[in-house]
């Protein structure tokens, strides 16, 4: 059923004549008459009776008015909803990243994004490696991948969104500073006798803990592999281990039994967002704009 025919019928009914309705709809009277005639033919019913005082509805026309109005309102609702998706105000956003890249600042960034665009449904999933995350985006199953390694696929566009700084979490008293003072710099002596906690090397070969011990020519008393940053924080409470974590995660894990310290040479890693070049999601575009405006995306 042609919605323009329904619109024409309502206009004639509301304005009392075909000429007034045509003027209201900014079309010629013959064009409006044709729309009504096509609808009458489709319904096999006469909708108007023309008289000296204009056009009046038949019983069939009276029965049509309210359903026609509901249909047009529904059409406007559909157009509005689709427009919201096109504008990025509604829709969905799926992000994939590795476990050490889906916390901290990403959490606050997602919180800000949700506050700005509450009608967008957000899904965050984990992949074992950045390569696996980008493969999922390349396959079209997710909108964006948060990565910390170079992306070589020509199917993906990559947006650099900043760097994250790493801090060392150490047993309380190791640095000789209280938590209200500025962070001290790690020395070789501070690392003596400490176990190095690290994420699985098969998935994350560039371990910041290894970088810290290497730059100070120190050797950990032992190495323990753990699956995530949260467990690394808990294990530092034992008083015998050191973990090197992104600043946001480290600050969130601050505890009276933990000292925070700066590596002697800053440890950073670059964070980027990968997106399939064929992905036209307005929600993904808005997220990228927000991440770029923030200037950083830390784990």
NUBAGU-50633 format. One line per 10 residues: their letters; for each residue x, y, z of N, C-alpha, C. Coordinates in Angstrom, 1 decimal. Each point is the difference from the previous one (the first is absolute). Example, Ala and Ser with C-alpha at 12.3 -4.5 7.8 and 13.67 -1.06 7.14 Angstrom:
AS	13.2 -5.7 7.8 -0.9 1.2 0.0 0.9 1.2 0.0 | -0.4 1.1 -0.7 0.9 1.1 0.0 -0.8 1.1 0.8
This chain:
XXXXXXXXXX	0.9 -1.2 0.0 -0.9 1.2 0.0 0.9 1.2 0.0 | -0.3 1.0 -0.9 0.8 1.2 -0.2 -0.3 0.9 1.2 | 0.9 0.4 0.8 -0.2 0.9 1.1 -0.4 1.4 -0.5 | 0.5 0.3 -1.2 -0.4 1.3 -0.6 -1.5 0.1 -0.2 | -0.6 -1.1 -0.3 -1.5 0.0 -0.2 -0.7 0.2 1.3 | 0.5 -0.6 1.1 -0.6 0.2 1.3 0.2 1.5 0.4 | 1.2 0.5 -0.2 0.3 1.4 0.3 -1.0 1.0 -0.8 | -0.3 -0.4 -1.2 -0.9 0.9 -0.8 -1.4 -0.1 0.5 | -0.5 -1.2 0.4 -1.3 -0.1 0.6 -0.2 0.8 1.3 | 1.0 -0.1 0.8 0.0 0.8 1.3 0.0 1.5 -0.3
XXXXXXXXXX	0.8 0.4 -1.0 0.1 1.4 -0.3 -1.4 0.5 -0.5 | -0.6 -0.7 -0.9 -1.3 0.4 -0.5 -1.1 0.1 1.1 | 0.1 -1.0 0.9 -1.0 0.0 1.1 0.3 1.2 0.9 | 1.2 0.3 0.3 0.3 1.0 1.0 -0.2 1.4 -0.6 | 0.2 0.2 -1.3 -0.1 1.3 -0.7 -1.3 0.2 -0.8 | -0.8 -1.1 -0.1 -1.3 0.2 -0.6 -0.2 0.0 -1.4 | 1.1 0.0 -0.8 0.0 0.0 -1.4 1.2 -0.5 -0.6 | 0.0 -0.5 -1.3 1.1 -0.5 -0.7 1.0 1.1 -0.3 | -0.5 1.2 -0.3 0.9 1.1 -0.3 0.8 0.5 1.2 | -0.7 0.1 1.1 0.7 0.5 1.2 1.0 -1.1 0.5
XXXXXXXXXX	-0.4 -1.3 -0.2 1.0 -1.0 0.5 1.2 -0.1 -0.9 | -0.2 0.2 -1.3 1.1 0.1 -1.0 1.0 1.1 0.4 | -0.6 1.2 0.3 0.8 1.1 0.4 0.8 -0.3 1.3 | -0.6 -0.6 0.9 0.7 -0.4 1.3 1.1 -0.9 -0.2 | -0.2 -1.0 -1.0 1.1 -1.0 -0.2 1.0 0.5 -1.1 | -0.2 1.2 -0.5 0.9 0.5 -1.0 0.1 -0.9 -1.3 | -1.2 -0.5 -0.4 -0.1 -0.7 -1.3 -1.1 0.5 -0.8 | -0.1 -0.4 -1.2 -1.1 0.5 -0.8 -1.3 -0.7 0.3 | -1.2 0.6 -0.3 -1.2 -0.7 0.4 -0.2 -1.3 -0.8 | 0.4 0.0 -1.3 -0.2 -1.3 -0.8 0.9 -1.1 0.7
XXXXXXXXXX	1.2 0.4 0.5 0.8 -1.1 0.6 -0.6 -0.5 1.3 | -0.6 0.9 0.8 -0.7 -0.4 1.2 -1.2 -0.9 -0.3 | -0.8 0.4 -1.0 -1.1 -0.8 -0.4 0.4 -1.3 -0.5 | 1.1 -0.1 -0.7 0.5 -1.3 -0.5 0.4 -0.9 1.2 | 0.6 0.5 1.0 0.4 -0.8 1.2 -1.3 -0.5 0.7 | -1.0 0.8 0.1 -1.2 -0.5 0.7 -0.7 -1.1 -0.9 | 0.0 0.3 -1.3 -0.7 -1.0 -0.9 0.8 -1.4 0.1 | 1.3 0.1 0.0 0.8 -1.3 0.1 -0.3 -0.7 1.3 | -0.2 0.7 1.1 -0.3 -0.6 1.2 -1.4 -0.6 0.0 | -0.9 0.7 -0.5 -1.4 -0.5 -0.1 -0.1 -1.3 -0.9
XXXXXXXXXX	0.8 0.0 -1.0 0.1 -1.2 -0.9 0.5 -1.2 0.8 | 1.1 0.3 0.8 0.6 -1.1 0.8 -0.9 -0.5 1.0 | -0.8 0.9 0.6 -0.9 -0.4 1.1 -1.4 -0.4 -0.5 | -0.2 0.2 -1.3 -1.3 -0.3 -0.6 -1.1 0.7 0.7 | 0.2 1.3 0.3 -1.0 0.7 0.8 0.1 1.5 -0.3 | -1.1 0.7 -0.1 0.0 1.4 -0.2 0.2 0.7 1.3 | 0.9 1.0 0.1 0.4 0.6 1.3 -0.6 1.4 0.2 | -0.3 0.7 -1.1 -0.6 1.4 0.1 -1.2 0.1 -1.0 | -0.9 0.9 0.5 -1.0 0.5 -0.9 0.2 1.5 -0.2 | 0.1 0.4 -1.2 0.2 1.5 -0.3 -1.3 0.7 0.0
XXXXXXXXXX	-0.1 1.1 0.6 -1.2 0.9 -0.1 0.4 1.4 -0.1 | -1.0 0.9 0.0 0.2 1.4 -0.2 0.8 0.6 1.1 | 0.0 -0.6 1.2 0.8 0.5 1.1 1.3 -0.7 0.2 | 0.4 -0.8 -0.9 1.3 -0.7 0.1 -0.2 -1.5 -0.1 | 0.9 -0.7 0.7 0.0 -1.5 0.0 -0.3 -0.5 1.4 | -0.9 -0.9 0.0 -0.3 -0.7 1.3 0.2 -1.4 0.0 | 0.3 -0.6 1.1 0.4 -1.4 0.1 -1.3 -0.9 -0.2 | 0.2 -1.1 -0.7 -1.0 -1.1 0.0 0.2 -0.8 1.3 | -0.8 -1.0 0.2 0.2 -0.9 1.2 1.3 -0.7 -0.1 | 0.4 -0.4 -1.2 1.3 -0.7 -0.2 1.2 1.0 0.4
XXXXXXXXXX	-0.2 1.3 -0.4 1.0 1.0 0.2 0.1 0.2 1.5 | -1.2 0.1 0.7 0.1 0.2 1.5 0.7 -1.1 0.7 | -0.2 -1.3 -0.5 0.6 -1.1 0.6 1.5 0.0 -0.2 | 0.5 0.7 -1.1 1.4 0.0 -0.3 0.8 1.0 0.8 | -0.6 1.1 0.4 0.7 1.2 0.5 0.9 -0.4 1.2 | -0.5 -0.6 1.1 0.9 -0.3 1.1 1.0 -1.0 -0.2 | -0.3 -1.1 -0.7 1.1 -0.9 -0.4 1.1 0.6 -0.8 | -0.4 0.9 -0.9 0.9 0.7 -0.9 0.9 0.9 0.8 | -0.6 0.7 1.0 0.9 0.9 0.9 1.0 -0.9 0.8 | -0.5 -1.1 0.5 0.9 -0.9 0.7 1.2 -0.4 -0.8
XXXXXXXXXX	-0.4 -0.4 -1.3 1.1 -0.5 -0.9 1.0 1.1 -0.3 | -0.5 1.3 -0.2 1.0 1.1 -0.2 0.8 0.3 1.2 | -0.6 -0.1 1.2 0.8 0.2 1.2 1.0 -1.1 0.1 | -0.3 -1.2 -0.3 0.9 -1.1 0.1 1.2 0.2 -1.0 | -0.4 0.5 -1.2 1.0 0.3 -1.0 1.0 1.1 0.5 | -0.5 1.0 0.6 0.8 1.1 0.6 0.9 -0.6 1.1 | -0.5 -0.9 0.8 0.8 -0.6 1.0 1.1 -0.8 -0.5 | -0.3 -0.7 -1.1 1.1 -0.8 -0.7 1.0 0.9 -0.6 | -0.4 1.0 -0.6 1.0 1.0 -0.6 0.9 0.6 1.1 | -0.7 0.3 1.1 0.8 0.6 1.1 1.0 -0.9 0.5
XXXXXXXXXX	-0.4 -1.3 0.2 0.9 -1.0 0.6 1.1 -0.3 -0.9 | -0.2 -0.1 -1.3 1.0 -0.2 -1.0 1.0 1.2 0.0 | -0.6 1.2 0.1 0.8 1.2 0.0 0.9 0.0 1.2 | -0.5 -0.5 1.1 0.9 0.0 1.2 1.2 -1.0 -0.2 | -0.3 -1.1 -0.6 1.1 -0.9 -0.3 1.0 0.6 -0.9 | -0.5 0.7 -1.1 0.9 0.6 -1.0 0.9 1.1 0.7 | -0.6 0.7 1.0 0.7 1.1 0.7 0.9 -0.6 1.1 | -0.2 -1.3 0.3 0.8 -0.5 1.1 -0.6 0.1 1.4 | -1.2 0.5 0.1 -0.6 0.2 1.3 -0.6 -1.3 0.5 | -0.3 -1.0 -0.9 -0.5 -1.3 0.4 0.8 -1.0 -0.8
XXXXXXXXXX	-0.2 -1.3 0.4 0.7 -1.1 -0.7 0.8 -0.8 1.0 | 1.1 -0.6 -0.5 0.8 -0.9 0.8 1.5 0.3 -0.3 | 0.8 -0.4 0.9 1.5 0.1 -0.1 0.6 -1.2 0.6 | 0.9 -0.7 -0.7 0.6 -1.2 0.5 1.5 0.2 -0.1 | 0.7 -0.1 1.2 1.4 0.3 0.1 0.7 -1.3 0.5 | 1.2 -0.3 -0.6 0.8 -1.2 0.4 1.4 0.5 0.4 | 0.5 -0.6 1.0 1.4 0.3 0.4 0.5 -1.1 0.9 | 1.3 0.0 0.2 0.6 -1.0 0.9 -0.3 0.3 1.5 | 0.1 -0.9 0.9 -0.3 0.2 1.4 0.7 1.2 0.6 | 1.3 0.2 -0.4 0.7 1.1 0.6 -0.2 1.4 -0.7
XXXXXXXXXX	-1.0 0.0 -1.0 -0.3 1.2 -0.7 -1.5 0.4 0.2 | -0.7 -0.7 0.8 -1.5 0.2 0.1 -0.4 0.4 1.5 | 0.9 0.7 0.6 -0.3 0.6 1.4 0.4 1.4 0.1 | 0.1 0.5 1.2 0.6 1.4 0.2 -0.7 1.1 -0.8 | 0.8 0.7 -0.8 -0.5 1.1 -0.8 -1.1 -0.4 -1.0 | 0.1 -1.2 -0.5 -1.0 -0.5 -0.9 -1.4 0.0 0.7 | 0.1 -0.4 1.3 -1.3 0.0 0.8 -0.5 1.4 0.1 | 0.8 1.0 0.3 -0.5 1.3 0.2 -0.4 0.6 -1.3 | 0.7 -0.4 -1.1 -0.4 0.5 -1.3 -1.3 -0.5 -0.4 | -0.3 -1.3 0.2 -1.3 -0.6 -0.2 -1.1 0.6 0.8
XXXXXXXXXX	0.4 0.4 1.3 -1.0 0.6 0.8 -0.4 1.4 -0.5 | 1.0 0.7 -0.5 -0.3 1.4 -0.6 -0.8 -0.2 -1.3 | 0.4 -1.0 -0.8 -0.7 -0.2 -1.2 -1.5 -0.4 0.2 | -0.2 -0.8 1.0 -1.4 -0.4 0.4 -0.8 1.2 0.5 | 0.7 0.8 0.8 -0.7 1.2 0.5 -0.5 0.9 -1.1 | 0.9 0.1 -1.0 -0.4 0.9 -1.2 -1.0 -0.6 -0.9 | 0.1 -1.3 -0.2 -0.9 -0.7 -0.9 -0.6 -1.2 0.7 | -0.9 0.2 0.9 -0.6 -1.1 0.8 -0.8 -1.0 -0.8 | -0.5 0.3 -1.2 -0.8 -0.9 -0.8 0.8 -1.0 -0.8 | 1.4 0.1 0.1 0.8 -0.9 -0.8 0.3 -1.2 0.9
XXXXXXXXXX	-0.3 -1.2 -0.5 0.4 -1.2 0.8 1.5 -0.4 -0.2 | 0.7 -0.2 1.1 1.4 -0.2 -0.1 0.4 -1.4 0.4 | 0.8 -0.7 -0.7 0.5 -1.3 0.3 1.6 0.1 -0.1 | 0.6 -0.5 1.1 1.5 -0.1 0.0 0.4 -1.5 0.3 | 0.8 -0.5 -0.9 0.4 -1.4 0.1 1.5 -0.1 0.0 | 0.6 -1.1 0.4 1.4 -0.2 0.1 0.5 -1.0 -1.1 | 1.2 0.3 -0.5 0.8 -0.9 -0.9 1.3 -0.3 0.7 | 0.6 -1.1 -0.3 1.3 -0.3 0.6 1.1 0.9 -0.3 | 0.0 0.5 -1.3 1.1 0.9 -0.4 -0.6 1.1 -0.9 | 0.9 1.0 -0.2 -0.5 1.1 -0.9 -0.2 -0.5 -1.4
XXXXXXXXXX	0.8 -0.9 -0.4 -0.2 -0.6 -1.4 -1.3 -0.7 -0.1 | -0.4 -0.7 1.1 -1.3 -0.7 0.0 -1.2 1.1 0.0 | 0.2 1.1 0.7 -1.0 1.0 0.1 -0.2 0.7 -1.4 | 1.1 0.3 -0.7 -0.1 0.6 -1.3 -0.6 -1.0 -1.0 | 0.3 -1.3 0.2 -0.6 -1.0 -0.9 -1.6 0.0 0.1 | -0.4 0.2 1.2 -1.5 0.0 0.3 -0.6 1.2 -0.7 | 0.7 1.2 0.0 -0.5 1.2 -0.6 0.0 -0.2 -1.5 | 1.1 -0.6 -0.5 0.1 -0.2 -1.5 -1.1 -1.0 -0.5 | -0.4 -0.9 0.9 -1.0 -0.9 -0.4 -1.4 0.6 0.1 | -0.1 1.2 0.6 -1.3 0.7 0.0 -0.8 -0.4 1.2
XXXXXXXXXX	0.5 -0.7 1.0 -0.8 -0.4 1.1 0.0 1.1 1.1 | 0.9 0.9 -0.1 0.1 1.1 1.0 0.3 1.3 -0.7 | -0.4 1.1 0.6 0.3 1.3 -0.6 1.4 0.5 0.2 | 0.5 -0.1 1.2 1.3 0.6 0.3 0.9 -1.0 0.8 | 1.3 0.1 -0.2 1.0 -0.8 0.7 0.9 1.0 0.7 | 0.3 -0.2 1.3 0.9 0.8 0.8 1.3 -0.8 -0.1 | 1.1 0.6 -0.6 1.2 -0.8 -0.2 1.3 0.8 0.5 | 1.0 -0.8 0.3 1.3 0.6 0.4 1.1 -0.5 -0.9 | -0.3 -0.6 -1.2 1.0 -0.5 -0.9 -0.3 0.6 -1.4 | 1.0 0.0 -0.9 -0.3 0.5 -1.4 -1.0 -0.8 -0.7
XXXXXXXXXX	-0.9 0.7 -0.8 -1.0 -0.7 -0.7 0.4 0.1 -1.5 | 0.1 -1.1 -0.7 0.5 -0.1 -1.4 -1.1 -0.2 -1.0 | -1.2 -0.4 0.5 -1.1 -0.3 -1.0 -0.4 1.2 -0.7 | 0.0 -0.1 -1.4 -0.5 1.1 -0.8 -1.5 0.3 0.1 | -0.7 -1.0 0.6 -1.5 0.1 0.1 -0.3 0.9 1.2 | 1.0 0.3 0.9 -0.3 0.7 1.2 0.6 1.4 0.0 | -0.7 1.0 0.5 0.6 1.3 0.3 0.3 0.1 1.5 | 1.1 0.6 0.3 0.5 0.1 1.3 0.1 1.4 0.5 | -0.5 0.3 1.2 0.0 1.3 0.5 0.8 0.0 1.3 | 1.2 0.7 0.1 0.8 0.1 1.2 -0.7 0.9 1.0
XXXXXXXXXX	-0.2 -0.5 1.2 -0.8 0.8 1.0 0.9 0.4 1.2 | 1.3 -0.4 -0.1 0.9 0.5 1.1 0.8 -1.1 0.6 | 0.7 0.3 1.1 0.8 -0.9 0.7 -0.4 -0.2 1.4 | 0.4 -1.1 0.6 -0.2 -0.2 1.4 1.3 -0.2 0.7 | 0.1 0.5 1.2 1.2 -0.1 0.9 -0.2 -1.1 1.0 | 1.1 -0.7 0.3 0.0 -1.1 0.9 0.7 0.4 1.3 | -0.6 -0.5 1.1 0.6 0.2 1.4 0.3 -1.3 0.6 | 0.9 0.0 0.9 0.4 -1.3 0.8 -0.8 0.0 1.3 | -0.7 -1.2 0.2 -0.6 -0.2 1.3 0.9 -0.9 0.8 | 0.4 0.5 1.2 1.0 -0.7 0.8 -0.5 -0.2 1.4
XXXXXXXXXX	0.7 -0.9 0.8 -0.4 -0.1 1.4 0.1 1.3 0.8 | -0.9 0.2 0.9 0.0 1.2 0.8 1.3 0.2 0.7 | 0.6 1.2 0.0 1.2 0.3 0.6 1.2 -0.1 -0.9 | -0.2 -0.6 -1.2 1.1 -0.2 -0.9 0.6 1.3 -0.5 | -0.8 1.0 -0.2 0.5 1.2 -0.6 0.4 1.1 1.1 | -0.4 -0.3 1.2 0.3 1.0 1.1 -0.8 1.3 -0.1 | -1.1 -0.1 -0.8 -0.9 1.2 -0.1 -1.4 -0.4 0.5 | -0.7 1.0 0.6 -1.4 -0.3 0.3 -0.9 0.4 -1.2 | -1.2 -0.5 0.1 -0.9 0.2 -1.2 -0.4 1.4 -0.3 | 0.3 0.9 0.9 -0.4 1.4 -0.2 1.1 0.8 -0.7
XXXXXXXXXX	1.2 -0.6 -0.2 1.1 0.7 -0.6 0.1 -0.3 -1.5 | 0.9 0.7 -0.7 0.1 -0.3 -1.4 0.7 -1.4 -0.1 | -0.3 -0.7 -1.2 0.5 -1.3 -0.2 1.5 0.0 -0.1 | 0.6 -1.0 0.7 1.5 -0.1 -0.1 0.3 -0.8 -1.2 | 1.3 0.0 -0.4 0.4 -0.7 -1.2 0.6 -1.4 0.5 | -0.3 -1.0 -0.7 0.5 -1.3 0.4 1.5 -0.1 -0.2 | 0.7 -0.6 1.0 1.4 -0.3 -0.1 0.3 -1.5 0.0 | 1.2 -0.3 -0.3 0.3 -1.4 0.0 -0.1 -0.7 1.4 | 0.3 0.8 1.0 -0.1 -0.5 1.4 -1.4 -0.4 0.3 | -1.0 0.8 -0.5 -1.4 -0.2 0.3 -0.5 -1.4 -0.5
XXXXXXXXXX	0.7 -0.5 -1.1 -0.5 -1.2 -0.6 0.6 -1.3 0.5 | 1.0 0.2 0.9 0.7 -1.2 0.5 -1.0 -0.9 0.8 | 0.1 -1.3 -0.4 -0.8 -1.0 0.7 -1.5 0.0 -0.4 | -0.4 0.8 -1.0 -1.4 0.0 -0.4 -0.3 -0.9 -1.2 | -1.2 -0.5 0.0 -0.5 -0.9 -1.1 -0.6 1.0 -1.0 | 0.2 -0.3 -1.3 -0.6 0.8 -1.0 -1.3 -0.7 -0.5 | -1.1 0.7 0.1 -1.3 -0.5 -0.5 -0.1 0.5 -1.5 | -0.5 -0.9 -0.8 -0.2 0.4 -1.4 -1.2 -0.7 -0.6 | -0.5 0.6 -1.1 -1.1 -0.7 -0.8 0.6 -1.0 -0.9 | -0.8 -0.9 -0.5 0.5 -1.1 -0.9 0.9 0.6 -1.1
XXXXXXXXXX	1.2 -0.5 -0.1 1.0 0.5 -1.0 -0.4 -0.4 -1.4 | -0.7 -1.1 -0.1 -0.4 -0.4 -1.4 -1.0 1.0 -0.6 | -0.8 0.7 0.8 -0.9 0.9 -0.5 0.5 1.5 0.1 | 0.9 0.2 1.0 0.5 1.4 0.1 1.5 -0.1 0.2 | 0.7 -0.1 -1.2 1.5 -0.2 0.1 0.8 1.2 0.6 | -0.5 1.2 -0.2 0.7 1.2 0.5 -0.5 0.3 1.5 | 0.6 -0.7 0.9 -0.4 0.1 1.4 0.6 1.2 0.7 | -0.8 0.9 0.5 0.6 1.2 0.7 0.8 -0.3 1.2 | -0.4 -1.1 0.7 0.8 -0.5 1.1 1.4 -0.4 -0.4 | 0.1 -0.7 -1.1 1.4 -0.3 -0.5 0.8 1.2 -0.4
XXXXXXXXXX	-0.7 1.0 -0.6 0.7 1.2 -0.3 0.5 0.7 1.2 | -0.8 0.0 1.1 0.5 0.7 1.3 1.2 -0.7 0.5 | 0.0 -1.3 0.2 1.1 -0.7 0.5 1.3 0.1 -0.9 | -0.2 0.0 -1.3 1.1 0.1 -0.9 0.7 1.4 0.0 | -0.8 1.0 0.1 0.6 1.4 0.0 0.7 0.2 1.3 | -0.2 -0.7 1.1 0.7 0.1 1.2 1.0 -1.1 0.3 | 0.2 -0.8 -1.1 1.0 -1.1 0.1 -0.3 -0.9 1.3 | -1.3 -0.2 0.2 -0.4 -0.8 1.2 -0.6 -1.4 -0.5 | 0.0 -0.9 0.9 -0.5 -1.4 -0.3 -1.1 -0.3 1.0 | -1.2 -0.3 -0.4 -1.0 -0.3 1.0 0.3 -1.3 0.6
XXXXXXXXXX	-0.5 -0.2 1.3 0.2 -1.2 0.7 -0.8 -1.2 -0.6 | -1.1 0.4 -0.7 -0.8 -1.0 -0.6 -0.9 0.7 -1.0 | -0.6 -0.7 -0.9 -1.0 0.6 -0.9 -1.3 -0.8 0.1 | -1.1 0.7 0.1 -1.3 -0.7 0.1 -0.9 0.6 -1.1 | -0.6 -0.9 -0.8 -0.9 0.4 -1.1 -1.4 0.0 0.6 | -0.7 1.1 -0.2 -1.4 0.1 0.4 -0.9 0.4 -1.2 | -1.3 -0.3 0.1 -0.8 0.3 -1.2 -0.5 1.4 -0.2 | 0.0 0.8 1.1 -0.5 1.4 -0.2 0.6 1.0 1.0 | -0.3 1.2 -0.2 0.6 1.1 0.8 -0.6 0.0 1.4 | -1.2 -0.4 0.2 -0.7 0.0 1.3 0.7 -0.9 0.9
XXXXXXXXXX	0.4 -1.2 -0.5 0.6 -1.0 0.9 1.4 0.5 0.3 | 0.7 0.7 -0.9 1.3 0.5 0.3 0.0 0.9 1.1 | -1.0 0.9 0.1 -0.2 0.9 1.1 -0.1 -0.7 1.3 | -0.9 -1.0 0.0 -0.2 -0.8 1.2 1.3 -0.7 0.5 | 0.7 -0.5 -0.9 1.3 -0.7 0.4 1.0 0.9 0.5 | 0.0 1.3 -0.4 1.0 0.9 0.6 -0.2 0.2 1.5 | -1.2 -0.2 0.4 -0.3 0.1 1.4 0.7 -1.0 0.9 | 0.6 -1.0 -0.6 0.7 -1.0 0.7 1.3 0.6 0.6 | 0.5 1.1 -0.6 1.2 0.6 0.5 1.3 -0.5 -0.6 | -0.1 -0.9 -1.0 1.2 -0.6 -0.6 0.0 0.2 -1.5
XXXXXXXXXX	-0.9 0.7 -0.6 -0.1 0.1 -1.5 -0.1 1.4 -0.4 | 0.3 0.2 -1.3 -0.1 1.3 -0.7 -0.7 -0.3 -1.3 | -0.9 1.0 -0.3 -0.8 -0.1 -1.2 0.2 1.4 -0.7 | 0.1 0.0 -1.3 0.1 1.3 -0.8 -1.3 0.1 -0.8 | -0.8 0.9 0.3 -1.3 0.1 -0.6 -0.3 1.4 -0.5 | -1.0 0.1 -0.9 -0.4 1.4 -0.5 -0.4 0.9 1.2 | 0.3 1.2 -0.2 -0.2 1.0 1.1 -1.4 0.0 0.6 | -1.0 -0.1 -0.9 -1.4 0.0 0.4 -0.3 -1.2 0.9 | 0.5 -1.1 -0.5 -0.3 -1.3 0.8 0.8 0.1 1.3 | 1.2 0.5 0.0 0.9 0.0 1.2 -0.7 1.0 1.0
XXXXXXXXXX	-0.4 1.1 -0.4 -0.6 1.0 0.9 -1.3 -0.6 0.6 | -0.8 -0.7 -0.8 -1.2 -0.6 0.5 0.3 -1.1 1.0 | 1.1 -0.6 -0.1 0.4 -1.1 0.9 0.8 0.5 1.2 | 0.1 1.3 0.2 0.8 0.5 1.1 -0.5 -0.5 1.3 | 0.9 -0.4 0.9 -0.4 -0.6 1.3 1.1 0.4 1.0 | -0.4 -0.1 1.3 1.0 0.4 1.0 1.1 -1.0 0.1 | -0.2 -1.2 -0.6 1.1 -1.0 0.0 0.7 0.0 -1.3 | -0.2 1.0 -0.9 0.7 0.1 -1.3 0.6 1.4 -0.1 | 1.2 0.0 -0.5 0.7 1.3 -0.4 -0.1 0.1 -1.5 | -0.1 1.2 -0.5 0.1 0.2 -1.5 1.2 0.8 -0.3
XXXXXXXXXX	0.7 -0.4 -1.1 1.3 0.7 -0.3 0.1 0.1 -1.5 | 0.9 0.9 -0.5 0.2 0.3 -1.4 1.2 -0.8 -0.5 | -0.1 -0.6 -1.1 1.2 -0.6 -0.6 1.1 1.1 -0.3 | 1.3 -0.3 0.1 1.0 1.1 -0.2 -0.1 0.5 -1.4 | -0.3 -0.8 -1.0 -0.3 0.5 -1.3 -1.5 -0.3 -0.3 | -0.7 1.0 -0.4 -1.5 -0.3 -0.2 -0.3 -1.1 -0.9 | -0.9 -0.8 0.4 -0.5 -1.2 -0.8 -1.4 0.4 -0.5 | -0.1 0.1 -1.3 -1.3 0.3 -0.7 -0.3 -1.0 -1.0 | -1.3 0.0 -0.4 -0.4 -0.8 -1.2 -1.0 0.8 -0.7 | 0.0 -0.1 -1.3 -1.0 0.8 -0.9 -1.3 -0.8 -0.1
XXXXXXXXXX	-1.1 0.7 0.1 -1.3 -0.6 -0.2 -0.7 0.5 -1.2 | -0.6 -0.9 -0.8 -0.7 0.4 -1.2 -1.4 -0.7 0.0 | -0.8 0.5 -0.9 -1.3 -0.6 -0.2 -0.1 -0.4 -1.5 | -0.3 -1.2 -0.2 -0.1 -0.5 -1.4 -1.5 -0.2 -0.4 | -0.3 0.4 -1.2 -1.4 0.0 -0.5 0.0 -0.5 -1.4 | -0.9 -0.8 -0.4 -0.1 -0.5 -1.4 -0.3 1.2 -0.9 | 0.6 0.1 -1.1 -0.2 1.2 -0.9 -1.4 0.0 -0.6 | -0.7 -1.1 0.0 -1.3 -0.1 -0.5 -1.1 0.2 1.1 | 0.5 0.2 1.2 -1.0 0.2 1.1 -0.4 1.5 0.0 | -1.3 0.2 -0.1 -0.6 1.4 -0.1 -0.8 0.3 1.3
XXXXXXXXXX	0.3 -0.8 1.0 -0.8 0.3 1.3 0.3 1.4 0.5 | -1.1 0.7 0.2 0.1 1.4 0.6 0.5 -0.1 1.4 | -0.5 -1.1 0.7 0.4 -0.1 1.5 1.5 -0.2 0.1 | 0.6 -0.9 -0.9 1.4 -0.2 0.0 0.7 1.3 -0.3 | -0.5 0.8 -0.9 0.6 1.3 -0.4 0.0 0.9 1.2 | -1.1 0.1 0.7 -0.1 0.8 1.2 1.0 -0.4 1.1 | 0.2 -1.3 0.2 0.9 -0.5 1.0 1.4 0.3 -0.4 | 0.4 -0.1 -1.2 1.3 0.4 -0.5 0.3 1.5 0.2 | -1.0 0.8 -0.2 0.1 1.4 0.2 0.2 0.3 1.4 | -0.7 -0.6 0.9 0.2 0.2 1.4 1.4 -0.5 0.5
XXXXXXXXX	0.4 -1.2 -0.4 1.3 -0.5 0.4 1.1 0.9 -0.5 | -0.1 0.5 -1.2 1.0 0.9 -0.6 0.0 1.4 0.8 | -1.1 0.4 0.3 -0.1 1.3 0.8 0.6 -0.1 1.4 | -0.2 -1.2 0.6 0.6 -0.2 1.3 1.5 -0.1 0.0 | 0.5 -0.4 -1.2 1.5 0.0 -0.2 0.7 -1.2 0.6 | -0.7 -0.9 0.6 0.6 -1.2 0.5 -1.0 -1.1 0.3 | 0.4 -1.2 0.0 -0.9 -1.1 0.3 0.9 -1.1 0.7 | 0.0 0.1 1.3 0.8 -0.9 0.8 -0.7 -1.2 0.5 | 0.7 -1.1 0.2 -0.6 -1.2 0.5 -0.3 0.2 1.5
